[in-house]
Amino acid sequence: MQRVLFIQHGAPDKPGLLAEVLAAHHIALDVVHPYLDQPVPIALDAYHGLALGGGAQSAFQTSEFPYLADECQLIQATLQAGKPVIGLCLGAQLLATALGAQVITNTQKEIGILPVHFHPAAQEDALFCDLPPTMPVTHWHSDTFALPGDAVGLAWSDLTSQQLFRWGGNAYGLQFHLEMTPEILEEMIVDSEDYLTGQGVDTALFLSEGRSLLPGIRDAAWKVFSRWAALL
């Protein structure tokens, strides 16, 4: 059986739709929780692919969270082995870091169900071809990254120029949360309600939009994650 390793960075930051898709394709998903002091492996020997989830950490906070540096080393080893990688939000920033790109604090926080716009190159991409040119997705991030060298930028948003990139033929960084489900979003909002309110986010509207819009995004997420699974 094929196996994927998922690195989770916080209790609410679950693999969501990615886990559902992999299960439907009979691919095992093992989860490591480094924030609970579970060690990050140095190589992906027992696995066919690597997935990295979101989290409240910043990719450059390696002094505070030393396991982030371990993850970057694992990403590099995985890429050298030619195995597929997918990074979601923080995971995309860690992938960019592992590829030598800089991660910085964005000029504005981007939080909510907001549009992402695909570059024409996305129509030629193995994962993102035939998606609509603009679609709503879940955003929840404070940082952004430069496009890594030799990477292809595939999407942008009004607040963030780098929303999606491909490096090589099987490594993808998604700044947005394509894995999000209404249930996980509700858990995250409840968990961070004071923070969101302090940032001026209407949590009731955020939750309502999640419940109404995320079911419509589900088909696109299944298509993308299924295509990634086919790379394993």
KOLPA-553414 format. One record per residue (C-alpha): residue in three letters; x, y, z. Coordinates in nm, 3 decimals, m for minus. Layout:
BEGIN
<mardo><aa>ALA</aa><X>X</X><Y>Y</Y><Z>Z</Z></mardo>
...
This chain:
BEGIN
<mardo><aa>MET</aa><X>0.000</X><Y>0.000</Y><Z>0.000</Z></mardo>
<mardo><aa>GLN</aa><X>0.118</X><Y>0.350</Y><Z>m0.080</Z></mardo>
<mardo><aa>ARG</aa><X>0.177</X><Y>0.576</Y><Z>0.220</Z></mardo>
<mardo><aa>VAL</aa><X>0.190</X><Y>0.954</Y><Z>0.263</Z></mardo>
<mardo><aa>LEU</aa><X>0.334</X><Y>1.138</Y><Z>0.563</Z></mardo>
<mardo><aa>PHE</aa><X>0.138</X><Y>1.446</Y><Z>0.677</Z></mardo>
<mardo><aa>ILE</aa><X>0.301</X><Y>1.695</Y><Z>0.913</Z></mardo>
<mardo><aa>GLN</aa><X>0.043</X><Y>1.871</Y><Z>1.129</Z></mardo>
<mardo><aa>HIS</aa><X>0.136</X><Y>2.197</Y><Z>1.303</Z></mardo>
<mardo><aa>GLY</aa><X>m0.153</X><Y>2.244</Y><Z>1.547</Z></mardo>
<mardo><aa>ALA</aa><X>m0.459</X><Y>2.067</Y><Z>1.681</Z></mardo>
<mardo><aa>PRO</aa><X>m0.706</X><Y>2.231</Y><Z>1.437</Z></mardo>
<mardo><aa>ASP</aa><X>m0.475</X><Y>2.212</Y><Z>1.135</Z></mardo>
<mardo><aa>LYS</aa><X>m0.598</X><Y>1.878</Y><Z>1.007</Z></mardo>
<mardo><aa>PRO</aa><X>m0.548</X><Y>1.730</Y><Z>0.658</Z></mardo>
<mardo><aa>GLY</aa><X>m0.921</X><Y>1.758</Y><Z>0.586</Z></mardo>
<mardo><aa>LEU</aa><X>m1.015</X><Y>1.686</Y><Z>0.226</Z></mardo>
<mardo><aa>LEU</aa><X>m0.664</X><Y>1.568</Y><Z>0.146</Z></mardo>
<mardo><aa>ALA</aa><X>m0.711</X><Y>1.285</Y><Z>0.396</Z></mardo>
<mardo><aa>GLU</aa><X>m1.053</X><Y>1.200</Y><Z>0.250</Z></mardo>
<mardo><aa>VAL</aa><X>m0.916</X><Y>1.184</Y><Z>m0.104</Z></mardo>
<mardo><aa>LEU</aa><X>m0.617</X><Y>0.968</Y><Z>m0.010</Z></mardo>
<mardo><aa>ALA</aa><X>m0.843</X><Y>0.729</Y><Z>0.181</Z></mardo>
<mardo><aa>ALA</aa><X>m1.073</X><Y>0.702</Y><Z>m0.121</Z></mardo>
<mardo><aa>HIS</aa><X>m0.769</X><Y>0.603</Y><Z>m0.330</Z></mardo>
<mardo><aa>HIS</aa><X>m0.663</X><Y>0.347</Y><Z>m0.066</Z></mardo>
<mardo><aa>ILE</aa><X>m0.350</X><Y>0.544</Y><Z>0.024</Z></mardo>
<mardo><aa>ALA</aa><X>m0.248</X><Y>0.536</Y><Z>0.390</Z></mardo>
<mardo><aa>LEU</aa><X>m0.190</X><Y>0.868</Y><Z>0.565</Z></mardo>
<mardo><aa>ASP</aa><X>0.030</X><Y>0.885</Y><Z>0.873</Z></mardo>
<mardo><aa>VAL</aa><X>0.032</X><Y>1.207</Y><Z>1.076</Z></mardo>
<mardo><aa>VAL</aa><X>0.325</X><Y>1.349</Y><Z>1.272</Z></mardo>
<mardo><aa>HIS</aa><X>0.264</X><Y>1.622</Y><Z>1.532</Z></mardo>
<mardo><aa>PRO</aa><X>0.596</X><Y>1.801</Y><Z>1.591</Z></mardo>
<mardo><aa>TYR</aa><X>0.428</X><Y>2.067</Y><Z>1.808</Z></mardo>
<mardo><aa>LEU</aa><X>0.362</X><Y>1.779</Y><Z>2.051</Z></mardo>
<mardo><aa>ASP</aa><X>0.733</X><Y>1.686</Y><Z>2.041</Z></mardo>
<mardo><aa>GLN</aa><X>0.689</X><Y>1.403</Y><Z>1.793</Z></mardo>
<mardo><aa>PRO</aa><X>1.011</X><Y>1.385</Y><Z>1.590</Z></mardo>
<mardo><aa>VAL</aa><X>1.024</X><Y>1.477</Y><Z>1.224</Z></mardo>
<mardo><aa>PRO</aa><X>1.194</X><Y>1.198</Y><Z>1.025</Z></mardo>
<mardo><aa>ILE</aa><X>1.514</X><Y>1.285</Y><Z>0.843</Z></mardo>
<mardo><aa>ALA</aa><X>1.408</X><Y>1.098</Y><Z>0.528</Z></mardo>
<mardo><aa>LEU</aa><X>1.089</X><Y>0.970</Y><Z>0.369</Z></mardo>
<mardo><aa>ASP</aa><X>1.215</X><Y>0.613</Y><Z>0.329</Z></mardo>
<mardo><aa>ALA</aa><X>0.891</X><Y>0.444</Y><Z>0.436</Z></mardo>
<mardo><aa>TYR</aa><X>0.664</X><Y>0.680</Y><Z>0.239</Z></mardo>
<mardo><aa>HIS</aa><X>0.576</X><Y>0.761</Y><Z>m0.119</Z></mardo>
<mardo><aa>GLY</aa><X>0.491</X><Y>1.129</Y><Z>m0.067</Z></mardo>
<mardo><aa>LEU</aa><X>0.504</X><Y>1.419</Y><Z>0.181</Z></mardo>
<mardo><aa>ALA</aa><X>0.226</X><Y>1.664</Y><Z>0.274</Z></mardo>
<mardo><aa>LEU</aa><X>0.269</X><Y>1.961</Y><Z>0.506</Z></mardo>
<mardo><aa>GLY</aa><X>m0.027</X><Y>2.137</Y><Z>0.666</Z></mardo>
<mardo><aa>GLY</aa><X>m0.093</X><Y>2.488</Y><Z>0.785</Z></mardo>
<mardo><aa>GLY</aa><X>m0.029</X><Y>2.633</Y><Z>1.127</Z></mardo>
<mardo><aa>ALA</aa><X>0.008</X><Y>2.946</Y><Z>1.336</Z></mardo>
<mardo><aa>GLN</aa><X>0.389</X><Y>2.933</Y><Z>1.316</Z></mardo>
<mardo><aa>SER</aa><X>0.595</X><Y>3.134</Y><Z>1.068</Z></mardo>
<mardo><aa>ALA</aa><X>0.840</X><Y>2.941</Y><Z>0.853</Z></mardo>
<mardo><aa>PHE</aa><X>1.124</X><Y>3.167</Y><Z>0.971</Z></mardo>
<mardo><aa>GLN</aa><X>1.060</X><Y>3.100</Y><Z>1.343</Z></mardo>
<mardo><aa>THR</aa><X>1.317</X><Y>2.821</Y><Z>1.357</Z></mardo>
<mardo><aa>SER</aa><X>1.464</X><Y>2.942</Y><Z>1.687</Z></mardo>
<mardo><aa>GLU</aa><X>1.125</X><Y>2.919</Y><Z>1.857</Z></mardo>
<mardo><aa>PHE</aa><X>1.018</X><Y>2.606</Y><Z>1.668</Z></mardo>
<mardo><aa>PRO</aa><X>1.335</X><Y>2.408</Y><Z>1.578</Z></mardo>
<mardo><aa>TYR</aa><X>1.129</X><Y>2.134</Y><Z>1.411</Z></mardo>
<mardo><aa>LEU</aa><X>1.057</X><Y>2.374</Y><Z>1.123</Z></mardo>
<mardo><aa>ALA</aa><X>1.423</X><Y>2.348</Y><Z>1.021</Z></mardo>
<mardo><aa>ASP</aa><X>1.394</X><Y>1.969</Y><Z>1.045</Z></mardo>
<mardo><aa>GLU</aa><X>1.095</X><Y>1.984</Y><Z>0.813</Z></mardo>
<mardo><aa>CYS</aa><X>1.288</X><Y>2.187</Y><Z>0.557</Z></mardo>
<mardo><aa>GLN</aa><X>1.564</X><Y>1.924</Y><Z>0.562</Z></mardo>
<mardo><aa>LEU</aa><X>1.302</X><Y>1.653</Y><Z>0.513</Z></mardo>
<mardo><aa>ILE</aa><X>1.153</X><Y>1.845</Y><Z>0.222</Z></mardo>
<mardo><aa>GLN</aa><X>1.494</X><Y>1.874</Y><Z>0.058</Z></mardo>
<mardo><aa>ALA</aa><X>1.560</X><Y>1.503</Y><Z>0.104</Z></mardo>
<mardo><aa>THR</aa><X>1.216</X><Y>1.420</Y><Z>m0.037</Z></mardo>
<mardo><aa>LEU</aa><X>1.270</X><Y>1.638</Y><Z>m0.343</Z></mardo>
<mardo><aa>GLN</aa><X>1.612</X><Y>1.484</Y><Z>m0.401</Z></mardo>
<mardo><aa>ALA</aa><X>1.447</X><Y>1.142</Y><Z>m0.389</Z></mardo>
<mardo><aa>GLY</aa><X>1.200</X><Y>1.254</Y><Z>m0.655</Z></mardo>
<mardo><aa>LYS</aa><X>0.895</X><Y>1.195</Y><Z>m0.436</Z></mardo>
<mardo><aa>PRO</aa><X>0.585</X><Y>1.421</Y><Z>m0.454</Z></mardo>
<mardo><aa>VAL</aa><X>0.542</X><Y>1.704</Y><Z>m0.204</Z></mardo>
<mardo><aa>ILE</aa><X>0.241</X><Y>1.924</Y><Z>m0.134</Z></mardo>
<mardo><aa>GLY</aa><X>0.246</X><Y>2.216</Y><Z>0.110</Z></mardo>
<mardo><aa>LEU</aa><X>m0.065</X><Y>2.391</Y><Z>0.238</Z></mardo>
<mardo><aa>CYS</aa><X>m0.035</X><Y>2.748</Y><Z>0.375</Z></mardo>
<mardo><aa>LEU</aa><X>0.254</X><Y>2.718</Y><Z>0.625</Z></mardo>
<mardo><aa>GLY</aa><X>0.347</X><Y>2.403</Y><Z>0.435</Z></mardo>
<mardo><aa>ALA</aa><X>0.382</X><Y>2.607</Y><Z>0.114</Z></mardo>
<mardo><aa>GLN</aa><X>0.605</X><Y>2.856</Y><Z>0.296</Z></mardo>
<mardo><aa>LEU</aa><X>0.823</X><Y>2.572</Y><Z>0.427</Z></mardo>
<mardo><aa>LEU</aa><X>0.850</X><Y>2.430</Y><Z>0.075</Z></mardo>
<mardo><aa>ALA</aa><X>0.953</X><Y>2.774</Y><Z>m0.053</Z></mardo>
<mardo><aa>THR</aa><X>1.208</X><Y>2.802</Y><Z>0.229</Z></mardo>
<mardo><aa>ALA</aa><X>1.352</X><Y>2.459</Y><Z>0.152</Z></mardo>
<mardo><aa>LEU</aa><X>1.393</X><Y>2.572</Y><Z>m0.209</Z></mardo>
<mardo><aa>GLY</aa><X>1.589</X><Y>2.880</Y><Z>m0.101</Z></mardo>
<mardo><aa>ALA</aa><X>1.315</X><Y>3.144</Y><Z>m0.126</Z></mardo>
<mardo><aa>GLN</aa><X>1.250</X><Y>3.407</Y><Z>0.141</Z></mardo>
<mardo><aa>VAL</aa><X>0.939</X><Y>3.404</Y><Z>0.359</Z></mardo>
<mardo><aa>ILE</aa><X>0.836</X><Y>3.741</Y><Z>0.505</Z></mardo>
<mardo><aa>THR</aa><X>0.545</X><Y>3.898</Y><Z>0.689</Z></mardo>
<mardo><aa>ASN</aa><X>0.284</X><Y>4.005</Y><Z>0.435</Z></mardo>
<mardo><aa>THR</aa><X>0.174</X><Y>4.368</Y><Z>0.412</Z></mardo>
<mardo><aa>GLN</aa><X>m0.176</X><Y>4.259</Y><Z>0.518</Z></mardo>
<mardo><aa>LYS</aa><X>m0.325</X><Y>3.952</Y><Z>0.680</Z></mardo>
<mardo><aa>GLU</aa><X>m0.546</X><Y>3.759</Y><Z>0.441</Z></mardo>
<mardo><aa>ILE</aa><X>m0.829</X><Y>3.586</Y><Z>0.626</Z></mardo>
<mardo><aa>GLY</aa><X>m1.162</X><Y>3.474</Y><Z>0.484</Z></mardo>
<mardo><aa>ILE</aa><X>m1.326</X><Y>3.300</Y><Z>0.189</Z></mardo>
<mardo><aa>LEU</aa><X>m1.175</X><Y>3.510</Y><Z>m0.088</Z></mardo>
<mardo><aa>PRO</aa><X>m1.102</X><Y>3.468</Y><Z>m0.461</Z></mardo>
<mardo><aa>VAL</aa><X>m0.783</X><Y>3.324</Y><Z>m0.601</Z></mardo>
<mardo><aa>HIS</aa><X>m0.696</X><Y>3.389</Y><Z>m0.965</Z></mardo>
<mardo><aa>PHE</aa><X>m0.511</X><Y>3.135</Y><Z>m1.178</Z></mardo>
<mardo><aa>HIS</aa><X>m0.237</X><Y>3.233</Y><Z>m1.421</Z></mardo>
<mardo><aa>PRO</aa><X>m0.264</X><Y>3.100</Y><Z>m1.778</Z></mardo>
<mardo><aa>ALA</aa><X>0.013</X><Y>2.851</Y><Z>m1.690</Z></mardo>
<mardo><aa>ALA</aa><X>m0.232</X><Y>2.675</Y><Z>m1.458</Z></mardo>
<mardo><aa>GLN</aa><X>m0.433</X><Y>2.562</Y><Z>m1.759</Z></mardo>
<mardo><aa>GLU</aa><X>m0.131</X><Y>2.357</Y><Z>m1.868</Z></mardo>
<mardo><aa>ASP</aa><X>m0.066</X><Y>2.216</Y><Z>m1.521</Z></mardo>
<mardo><aa>ALA</aa><X>m0.126</X><Y>1.850</Y><Z>m1.441</Z></mardo>
<mardo><aa>LEU</aa><X>m0.314</X><Y>1.930</Y><Z>m1.117</Z></mardo>
<mardo><aa>PHE</aa><X>m0.489</X><Y>2.261</Y><Z>m1.179</Z></mardo>
<mardo><aa>CYS</aa><X>m0.590</X><Y>2.243</Y><Z>m1.545</Z></mardo>
<mardo><aa>ASP</aa><X>m0.960</X><Y>2.293</Y><Z>m1.624</Z></mardo>
<mardo><aa>LEU</aa><X>m1.039</X><Y>2.474</Y><Z>m1.299</Z></mardo>
<mardo><aa>PRO</aa><X>m1.225</X><Y>2.805</Y><Z>m1.335</Z></mardo>
<mardo><aa>PRO</aa><X>m0.997</X><Y>3.108</Y><Z>m1.385</Z></mardo>
<mardo><aa>THR</aa><X>m1.113</X><Y>3.250</Y><Z>m1.051</Z></mardo>
<mardo><aa>MET</aa><X>m1.257</X><Y>3.060</Y><Z>m0.756</Z></mardo>
<mardo><aa>PRO</aa><X>m1.317</X><Y>3.126</Y><Z>m0.385</Z></mardo>
<mardo><aa>VAL</aa><X>m1.090</X><Y>2.948</Y><Z>m0.138</Z></mardo>
<mardo><aa>THR</aa><X>m1.011</X><Y>2.971</Y><Z>0.232</Z></mardo>
<mardo><aa>HIS</aa><X>m0.729</X><Y>3.209</Y><Z>0.327</Z></mardo>
<mardo><aa>TRP</aa><X>m0.578</X><Y>3.241</Y><Z>0.674</Z></mardo>
<mardo><aa>HIS</aa><X>m0.221</X><Y>3.368</Y><Z>0.672</Z></mardo>
<mardo><aa>SER</aa><X>0.003</X><Y>3.654</Y><Z>0.780</Z></mardo>
<mardo><aa>ASP</aa><X>0.314</X><Y>3.567</Y><Z>0.577</Z></mardo>
<mardo><aa>THR</aa><X>0.407</X><Y>3.538</Y><Z>0.213</Z></mardo>
<mardo><aa>PHE</aa><X>0.701</X><Y>3.407</Y><Z>0.013</Z></mardo>
<mardo><aa>ALA</aa><X>0.906</X><Y>3.485</Y><Z>m0.293</Z></mardo>
<mardo><aa>LEU</aa><X>0.869</X><Y>3.252</Y><Z>m0.588</Z></mardo>
<mardo><aa>PRO</aa><X>1.149</X><Y>2.993</Y><Z>m0.560</Z></mardo>
<mardo><aa>GLY</aa><X>1.401</X><Y>2.975</Y><Z>m0.841</Z></mardo>
<mardo><aa>ASP</aa><X>1.290</X><Y>2.747</Y><Z>m1.128</Z></mardo>
<mardo><aa>ALA</aa><X>0.936</X><Y>2.739</Y><Z>m0.985</Z></mardo>
<mardo><aa>VAL</aa><X>0.628</X><Y>2.824</Y><Z>m1.190</Z></mardo>
<mardo><aa>GLY</aa><X>0.375</X><Y>3.062</Y><Z>m1.036</Z></mardo>
<mardo><aa>LEU</aa><X>0.022</X><Y>2.938</Y><Z>m1.094</Z></mardo>
<mardo><aa>ALA</aa><X>m0.208</X><Y>3.171</Y><Z>m0.897</Z></mardo>
<mardo><aa>TRP</aa><X>m0.238</X><Y>3.502</Y><Z>m0.717</Z></mardo>
<mardo><aa>SER</aa><X>m0.491</X><Y>3.695</Y><Z>m0.507</Z></mardo>
<mardo><aa>ASP</aa><X>m0.565</X><Y>4.061</Y><Z>m0.452</Z></mardo>
<mardo><aa>LEU</aa><X>m0.356</X><Y>4.067</Y><Z>m0.132</Z></mardo>
<mardo><aa>THR</aa><X>m0.090</X><Y>3.805</Y><Z>m0.209</Z></mardo>
<mardo><aa>SER</aa><X>0.107</X><Y>3.777</Y><Z>m0.531</Z></mardo>
<mardo><aa>GLN</aa><X>0.222</X><Y>3.418</Y><Z>m0.468</Z></mardo>
<mardo><aa>GLN</aa><X>m0.072</X><Y>3.188</Y><Z>m0.397</Z></mardo>
<mardo><aa>LEU</aa><X>0.038</X><Y>2.872</Y><Z>m0.577</Z></mardo>
<mardo><aa>PHE</aa><X>0.352</X><Y>2.736</Y><Z>m0.735</Z></mardo>
<mardo><aa>ARG</aa><X>0.491</X><Y>2.419</Y><Z>m0.888</Z></mardo>
<mardo><aa>TRP</aa><X>0.854</X><Y>2.319</Y><Z>m0.863</Z></mardo>
<mardo><aa>GLY</aa><X>0.968</X><Y>2.041</Y><Z>m1.091</Z></mardo>
<mardo><aa>GLY</aa><X>0.692</X><Y>1.805</Y><Z>m1.189</Z></mardo>
<mardo><aa>ASN</aa><X>0.558</X><Y>1.695</Y><Z>m0.852</Z></mardo>
<mardo><aa>ALA</aa><X>0.613</X><Y>1.960</Y><Z>m0.580</Z></mardo>
<mardo><aa>TYR</aa><X>0.334</X><Y>2.209</Y><Z>m0.513</Z></mardo>
<mardo><aa>GLY</aa><X>0.293</X><Y>2.494</Y><Z>m0.267</Z></mardo>
<mardo><aa>LEU</aa><X>m0.060</X><Y>2.624</Y><Z>m0.201</Z></mardo>
<mardo><aa>GLN</aa><X>m0.080</X><Y>2.937</Y><Z>0.013</Z></mardo>
<mardo><aa>PHE</aa><X>m0.456</X><Y>2.885</Y><Z>0.043</Z></mardo>
<mardo><aa>HIS</aa><X>m0.638</X><Y>2.605</Y><Z>0.227</Z></mardo>
<mardo><aa>LEU</aa><X>m0.781</X><Y>2.379</Y><Z>m0.042</Z></mardo>
<mardo><aa>GLU</aa><X>m0.808</X><Y>2.103</Y><Z>0.221</Z></mardo>
<mardo><aa>MET</aa><X>m1.059</X><Y>2.302</Y><Z>0.428</Z></mardo>
<mardo><aa>THR</aa><X>m1.397</X><Y>2.157</Y><Z>0.530</Z></mardo>
<mardo><aa>PRO</aa><X>m1.681</X><Y>2.344</Y><Z>0.704</Z></mardo>
<mardo><aa>GLU</aa><X>m1.623</X><Y>2.135</Y><Z>1.016</Z></mardo>
<mardo><aa>ILE</aa><X>m1.252</X><Y>2.216</Y><Z>1.038</Z></mardo>
<mardo><aa>LEU</aa><X>m1.317</X><Y>2.583</Y><Z>0.966</Z></mardo>
<mardo><aa>GLU</aa><X>m1.570</X><Y>2.600</Y><Z>1.248</Z></mardo>
<mardo><aa>GLU</aa><X>m1.320</X><Y>2.440</Y><Z>1.486</Z></mardo>
<mardo><aa>MET</aa><X>m1.050</X><Y>2.687</Y><Z>1.381</Z></mardo>
<mardo><aa>ILE</aa><X>m1.280</X><Y>2.988</Y><Z>1.419</Z></mardo>
<mardo><aa>VAL</aa><X>m1.394</X><Y>2.879</Y><Z>1.765</Z></mardo>
<mardo><aa>ASP</aa><X>m1.032</X><Y>2.811</Y><Z>1.864</Z></mardo>
<mardo><aa>SER</aa><X>m0.917</X><Y>3.158</Y><Z>1.745</Z></mardo>
<mardo><aa>GLU</aa><X>m1.227</X><Y>3.372</Y><Z>1.790</Z></mardo>
<mardo><aa>ASP</aa><X>m1.060</X><Y>3.634</Y><Z>2.011</Z></mardo>
<mardo><aa>TYR</aa><X>m0.768</X><Y>3.665</Y><Z>1.770</Z></mardo>
<mardo><aa>LEU</aa><X>m0.997</X><Y>3.696</Y><Z>1.468</Z></mardo>
<mardo><aa>THR</aa><X>m1.214</X><Y>3.957</Y><Z>1.635</Z></mardo>
<mardo><aa>GLY</aa><X>m0.901</X><Y>4.153</Y><Z>1.722</Z></mardo>
<mardo><aa>GLN</aa><X>m0.805</X><Y>4.147</Y><Z>1.354</Z></mardo>
<mardo><aa>GLY</aa><X>m1.142</X><Y>4.290</Y><Z>1.256</Z></mardo>
<mardo><aa>VAL</aa><X>m1.275</X><Y>3.965</Y><Z>1.113</Z></mardo>
<mardo><aa>ASP</aa><X>m1.652</X><Y>3.911</Y><Z>1.131</Z></mardo>
<mardo><aa>THR</aa><X>m1.640</X><Y>3.555</Y><Z>1.262</Z></mardo>
<mardo><aa>ALA</aa><X>m2.011</X><Y>3.494</Y><Z>1.208</Z></mardo>
<mardo><aa>LEU</aa><X>m1.979</X><Y>3.598</Y><Z>0.842</Z></mardo>
<mardo><aa>PHE</aa><X>m1.661</X><Y>3.392</Y><Z>0.800</Z></mardo>
<mardo><aa>LEU</aa><X>m1.837</X><Y>3.084</Y><Z>0.934</Z></mardo>
<mardo><aa>SER</aa><X>m2.151</X><Y>3.147</Y><Z>0.728</Z></mardo>
<mardo><aa>GLU</aa><X>m1.951</X><Y>3.188</Y><Z>0.407</Z></mardo>
<mardo><aa>GLY</aa><X>m1.756</X><Y>2.874</Y><Z>0.487</Z></mardo>
<mardo><aa>ARG</aa><X>m2.073</X><Y>2.672</Y><Z>0.530</Z></mardo>
<mardo><aa>SER</aa><X>m2.222</X><Y>2.806</Y><Z>0.206</Z></mardo>
<mardo><aa>LEU</aa><X>m1.913</X><Y>2.815</Y><Z>m0.020</Z></mardo>
<mardo><aa>LEU</aa><X>m1.690</X><Y>2.528</Y><Z>0.088</Z></mardo>
<mardo><aa>PRO</aa><X>m1.925</X><Y>2.254</Y><Z>m0.041</Z></mardo>
<mardo><aa>GLY</aa><X>m1.895</X><Y>2.410</Y><Z>m0.387</Z></mardo>
<mardo><aa>ILE</aa><X>m1.514</X><Y>2.407</Y><Z>m0.367</Z></mardo>
<mardo><aa>ARG</aa><X>m1.510</X><Y>2.042</Y><Z>m0.268</Z></mardo>
<mardo><aa>ASP</aa><X>m1.518</X><Y>1.905</Y><Z>m0.624</Z></mardo>
<mardo><aa>ALA</aa><X>m1.217</X><Y>2.115</Y><Z>m0.725</Z></mardo>
<mardo><aa>ALA</aa><X>m1.026</X><Y>2.003</Y><Z>m0.415</Z></mardo>
<mardo><aa>TRP</aa><X>m1.101</X><Y>1.636</Y><Z>m0.486</Z></mardo>
<mardo><aa>LYS</aa><X>m0.983</X><Y>1.679</Y><Z>m0.845</Z></mardo>
<mardo><aa>VAL</aa><X>m0.654</X><Y>1.845</Y><Z>m0.743</Z></mardo>
<mardo><aa>PHE</aa><X>m0.576</X><Y>1.607</Y><Z>m0.458</Z></mardo>
<mardo><aa>SER</aa><X>m0.666</X><Y>1.303</Y><Z>m0.668</Z></mardo>
<mardo><aa>ARG</aa><X>m0.427</X><Y>1.419</Y><Z>m0.937</Z></mardo>
<mardo><aa>TRP</aa><X>m0.154</X><Y>1.471</Y><Z>m0.677</Z></mardo>
<mardo><aa>ALA</aa><X>m0.220</X><Y>1.121</Y><Z>m0.545</Z></mardo>
<mardo><aa>ALA</aa><X>m0.167</X><Y>0.988</Y><Z>m0.897</Z></mardo>
<mardo><aa>LEU</aa><X>0.189</X><Y>1.124</Y><Z>m0.885</Z></mardo>
<mardo><aa>LEU</aa><X>0.282</X><Y>0.895</Y><Z>m0.595</Z></mardo>
